[in-house]
Amino acid sequence: MTSTDCARVSTSEPAELRLGLVADLYELTMAASYHRLGMQGRATFSLFVRKLPAHRSFLVAAGLDGALARLERLGFDDEGAAYLASTGHVRPEEAAVLARTRFTGDVRAVREGRVVFPDEPLVEVDAPIVEAQLAESLILNALHYPTLVATKAARCVAAARGRPLVDFGLRRAPGIDASADVARSCWLAGFASTSNVDAARRLGIPASGTVAHAFIEAMPDERAAFEAWSRAAVGPLTLLVDTYDTLNGTRAAIELAQRLRGEGRAVAAVRLDSGDLDALSRAVRQRLDEAGLRYVRIFASGGLDEYSVDRLVRAGAPIDGFGVGTRVGMSSDAPVLDMAYKLVEYAGAPCLKLSTSKVTLVGPKQVWRLRDAGGRFIADRIAARDEPAPTSGDWEPLLEPVVSQGRRLERPRLAELRAAHAAEIACLPPELRAIEPDAAGAAAIYPVSLSSVLAERHRAAVRATRRREGLEPRPADGRATVRRS
């Protein structure tokens, strides 16, 4: 009996619980071929990012919880098996085997919220090769988008310098499920709340929101709208003042705030959603202060991201909080990561690619992070998993077991991940937290090296592969993609 046969279970679960056909066809055809050829060996696949997008100095790992939930739903039903066979790419008997395949392997991963860098594995999957291959698209898809969003959200938090941020990403996120990923990734990275009510409910995130311009437009005039909202609103009262003219709206808000103060009530904030937010916030702040309303805060939104927030904060604009949506939810300036899931070992033998600009590092790995006495990051080292821990300095391992023999291990709660992320970001060298690139247009680079053991194994594997394939030696043979220690 094969290892895949051992992983077979009943297919009586509802079809919607299984995700085995959420795969690129080549994963299914390869898995079927492995089975037909009797390839039952254990494989290790590494998921990593080859290079950072422009203007990025780090990434924030996110999406692991979703990836592990998907692994538990590997396989599909008899109807799915019949469809797969009908494509003409997989034999019926092999489609039936794939349908009954469940994940029985092990997974090691970087904790969500951790800062990571190019070539460092975010996830390593150890499993029979059929199972590990079928996991490829499920895991890549689960990590790619949340990592993009969490990274941009973390940059927004850095730009805001302590001012609260609200996720407004629901309406333009690429789908309802993606909008929940946005809310979760933003909360993980330090946002204060989300406008997405369902995500707030499911994830335990504070919900925020007031009214849109439609409410103002539906009333006889702006003053009537503010008055109506003050009567109807529950909770802190925020007035949207830019529907027609921001300064005129501010005057109406001041009149209402002064009257409500006499009744023992307060306007908590005014919101600006358009125009020159720097100039308008200064004018609004001046008018509020002159009216004795220093306690009324100014909240701004409208096409913001880390670059615009950074400029407003550095300019000293008197804005107390920001709503950020589309540009974070779509990671507008860097919508793609060069994220890959590659075979690095099969049946105990190292595996690698030699393709130009896509050379992969062999074998199962561990990533070690060195900190100084104050906890600040100094450097990372990618090592072979079976190497002992470095002894010179305060090194910590980043990859930890998250699945054992197909079963998820206990993981930190989202609130714990959020707190750990905040502590980790505080330990980044300041230049890595910079929003704008340097004068030469480049982002700061953090030192990541290879251990001498991994570097030598990599070179040996390159030499052996080139000999086996009849390729001429090259001076660059074995050169690693990151600096050797």
N, C-alpha and C positions, 0 to 999 in steps of 0.2 A: 504493500500500500504506500502511495507517495505522500509527501508532506502536504500536497494540495488536497489529496483525498482525505487526509486527517482533518483538514480545515472545513470539510463540507458539513453543512447543517441543513435543517429543513428550510424549504423555500416558502413556508406558509405565511411569512410576514407580509403585510400589505406592501404592494409595489412601491408606494410612495416613501417607504422607510428605507429603500435601498438605492444606492447611488452608483452602482458598478458600471452603468452605461454613460455616466458623466465622465467621459474619457475621450481623448483623441483616438481615432480608429487604430493608429499604429500601436498603441499600448495594448489593445485587445488582440491584435494580430500577433504581436510579439509574445504576449502571454500564452496564447494558444499554441504558438510554435514551441515555446519553452516546454510546455506540457507534452506536446507530441514528440519532441526530441528527448524526453526523459531528463530534462535539466531541472533538478530538484534542489540544487545547491543554495546555500544562503548567500544573499547579496547585501551589500551596503550601498545606499544612495545618499549623496549629500545634496542639500539644497542651500544655495548661496547666491550672492549677488556679485557679478563680475566687476562692476565699476559703479561709482556713484553718479547720479545725474549732475548736471552743471549746477554750481552754487550750493551743493550739498557737501557737508563735511562728515556726516554720520547718517545712519538710519536708526529708526526705532522699530524693533521687532514687534509685530502684532499679527493677530489672526490665528495663533496657535490653537486656541480653544475651539474655534470652528473647524480647523483641520483635523483635530483629534476626534471630534464628533462625527466628521465625515468618514474617517477610517472605520468607525464602528458600523457604518452603513454600506460597506463594500459588498458587492454582489448584486444580483437582480433576480427577477422572477422568470417563470417559464415563458411568459409572453415575450419578455425581453430577450431570452435566449433564442426564441423562434425568430424574432426580428433580426438579431445579430447574424444568425445563420442565413437569413434571407438576403443579406447584403452580398453574399457570395464571397466574402473575405475570410470567413471562419466556418469550419465544418460543424454540423449540428452537434456531434458528440462532444466537441471541444467547447462549443458555446454553452452546453449544459454544465460542463465542468466549471467554466468561468462563472456561471450564474451562481453556483454553490460555494464559490471561494469566499472565505472570510479572512480578515486580517488576524494573524496569530503571532506577529512579530513584535519587535521592540522598537521604541522610538526614543531618541535623546534630542533635546532641543534647548535653545536659549529661551529663558523666561521672557514672556511678553513684557514690553516696556523697557527692556534693556537696550542700550545703545550698541550698535554693531557696525562693522566696517567691511569693505570689499574682501572677497575670498573666504571670509569666515563662515563656516556652516551655521545656519540658523536652525536647521533640522538635519538629523541623520536617521535614516530608516534601515533597520537590520531585520530581514525577513526572507523566507523563501522567495526566489526571484520572481515568480509569478505574482505573488502578493505585493511585493515591493514595486514592481512595474505598474500594476494596476492602480497604485496609490498616487502616481505622478501628477496627473492633472488635478485631482482632488486637493492635494496639498498645495501645489503651486497656486491654484486659483484662490485657496483660502487665505494664503499669506500675502500675495502680491498687493492687492488693493488696500487691505488694512495697514500694511507697512508703509505704503505711500502716504496714506492719510495721516497716520500717527506721526510720521516724520514731519510733515508739513504743519500739523497741529502743534507739535513740540516747538517748532520754530516760531509759530504765532505766540505761544506762551512766553517764549524767550523775548520776543519783540514787545510784548505787552508789559513786561517788567512789573509783574504783580497785579496788574489790573485784570478784573474778571473777564472771561470770554464765554460767549454763548454759541453753541452749535446751531446754525440756521441751515444746515445742509440738506434737509429732507427733500424739498421740492425739486431740486435739480440733480440729486444723486442718481446714478444709473440703475434705478430699481429700488423697490421697497426694502428688500434684504440688504442692499448696499447702503441704504440710508441708516439702517441699524448699525452696520459696520462703521459708518461715519461717526455716529453718536458714541459708540463704544470706544473707537480709537481716539476721538477728541477728549473724552472723559479720562481715558488712560493717560493721555499726554498732559492733562492738567486743566482742561476747560472746566468752567464752574457749573454748567448746566446745558440742557438741550431743549430746542423747541419741539422735538419729535416725541409726542406723548406716548406712543406705543413703545418706543425704545426706552423712554424713561421708566415706564411701567415694568418692562421685562428685565431691564438691567439695573434698576435701582438708582437711576441718575435723577437729580433734581430737574424738574420741568420749568421752563421759563417762557413767558409770552404775554403780550398785551393785545393790541389791536393793529390792524393794517389800515392803509389809507382808505379802503372801501368803507370802513365804519364812519370816517370823517365825511366822506363824500355823500353818504346816504342821509346825513343830517341836514337841517335847514341851513346851517352855517357852522363855522369852526367852533365858535363859542358854545353853541348849542351842543355840538358833538362832545366837547370837553365836559360840559355840565352833565350830559347823559352818561358819559363814561364814568364820571365820578360817582354817580348814583348806582350804576350797575356793577362796577368793578368790585371784585373780591380780592383782598390782598393788597400789596404795595401798588400805589397808583402811579403809572407812567403815562405821560402825554406825548403823543406823536405830533411834532410841531411843524413839519415841513411839507404838509399836503399842498398848500397854496403859496405861502411865503413864510420862510422860517422866522424872520424877526417879527412879523405880524402875529404868527402863531405863538411865538414866545410871549408877546404882550398878553395875549388871551390866556395863556397858561399862568402867567404871573397874577393876573386878576383873580383867576380861580383859586390859585394857591393861597393868596392872601385872605380870601374869604373863607376858605376851608380851615386855615390856621385859626381863624377866630372861632371856628366851631369845634376846635380840638382835633382836626384831621390834618393830614399832610400829603402833599404831592411828593412822591419819592424821587422822581426823575423825569427829565424830558429826553426825547429820542430824536436824533438827527439821522436821516436816511439818504441824504443826497446833497449835492453841492460841494463847495470847498469846506470840508469838515474842519480844517485848521482855523480858517478865518471865522466861520460861523460859530464854532464852539467858543472862541474867544469873545465874540460879540454876545452870545447867549449867556456866557458866564458873567460877563460884566453887568448885564441887565438883571440877572438873578441876584447877584451880590448887592447891587444898588437897591434892589427891592427888599433886602433883608432875608433873602432865601438862599443863604449859603449852603444849607443842608440839602438842597435839591441837586441831585447828580445829573451829569450829562452822559447819555449812552449813545454810541454811534454805530451805524451799520451802513451797508450799501457797497457791495463789490470789494470788500476788504480782504487782505491776506497779510502775511508777515511783513512784506515790503512796505505796504501803506501804513500798517500799524506801527512799524518801526519808525517810519518818517514822522508820523504824527507825535509819537512819544518823544522822540529826540528833539522835535521842534518845540516841545513844551505845550502842545495843545491841551487845554483843560478838559480832557475826556476821561471819564471814570470807568468805562467799560465798553466792550466791543461785541457786536454780533458778527460772526464770520460764517459764511455759508458756501456758496458755489465754488469759490477758488480753492478752498480746502477740500471740499467733497470731491472735486474733480482733480485735485493736485495739479492745478492748471499749468504751472510752469515746468512741471516734471511728471507727466502722467504715466510714465513707463519706467520700470526697473528692469535691468538686464539680469533677471533672476532665473536660475537654472537648477535642474534636478538631475544629477549625473551619477552614473554607476562608477564607484571608486574601488570596489572589491567584489569578486565573485568566487565562491568556493575557496576562500583563503588566498586567492591570487590578486595582486593589484591590477586595477583597470584604469585607463586614462584615455583622453583625447589628445591628439597632437595638432588639431586644426589651428590654423593661423588665428591668433587673438582669442582662442577658446581652449587653450591647454588647461586640463584639469589636474588637480592635486590628488595623488593616489591615497587609498586607504582610509579607514575610520580615523576620526580626529577628535581632538579636544582643543579648545581655545582657552588660553590663559591670559589673564589681565593683571598687569602690574600697577600698583598704586604707590604713591609716596606716603610719608608719615601722616599727612593731613587727609589722605583718602583720595587725592586727585589722581586721575588716570595719567600714567606715564607712557605705557606701550602695551600692545597685545602681541601674543605669540601663538601661531597655529602649530600644533604639535601632533604627532601620532597619538592615538588614543591609548596605546599600551605603554607609552613613555611615563616615567615617574614625573611627579610635579617638579617644576623648577625650584631650586633651593635658595637662590640668591635674591632676596627681596620678598615683598608681600604680594604673592600671585594668587589669584582665585580662578577656579574653573567656571566657564560659562555654560557649557552643555551639561544637562542633567537628565536623568531618566524621567520620561513622562508617560510611557506605555511599556508594560512588561507582559510578554506572551499574549498580546492582543487586548489586554485590559488596561484602561486608563488608571494612572496613579493619582493620588490626591494632589490637587493643584491649589495654589493660592487664589483667594477670592479677588474679584476685580478691584475692590478698594485697597487690598494689600499690594496688588500690582501697581496701582496708581501711586501709592505712597513710595514704593521702592523706586519707581521711575523718577519721581521728583528728586529723591535723594541722589540717584545716579546722575541726572542731568546737572545737578549742582557740583558734581565732581569732574565734569568735563573741563578741559582747559578753555579759558575764555575765548580764544581765537576760534575754536570749533563752534561756539555758540553765536558767532557773528552772523548777522543776516545778510549783509551786503558783502560781495567778494572784495579782495584787496585791490590795490591800485592797478595791478596787472590783470584783474578780472578773474582771478583764481580763488577757489575756496581753500581754506587751511587743510592740510593733510596730516592725519594722525598716523604714527608709526606702527605698522603691522609687519611682523617678520615671521619666518619659518624657523622651527627648531632645526638644529643640525641633523638630527635623526630623520625627520620628515624630508628635509631637502635632499639628503643622500638617497633615501628610498625613492624619491621622485626621479632623481637623475638615473638611478639604476633601472627603474621601470621604463624611462624614456629610451635608454640605450638598448634594453632588451626588446622593446617594441620595434625600434627601428631595425635591429638585426633581423627579427622575426619577419618583418614586412619587406625586407630587402631594400631598405632605404639607406642612402648615403649618410654618414655622420655629418653633423653640422656643428660649427663652433658654439651655437646657442643651445645645443642639446642639453636638456635638463634644467635650463634656466627657469627658475620659479617665477610665478606671477606677482609675488610680493618679495620684499627685501629679506634676505637671509640674515639671521641673527649672528 
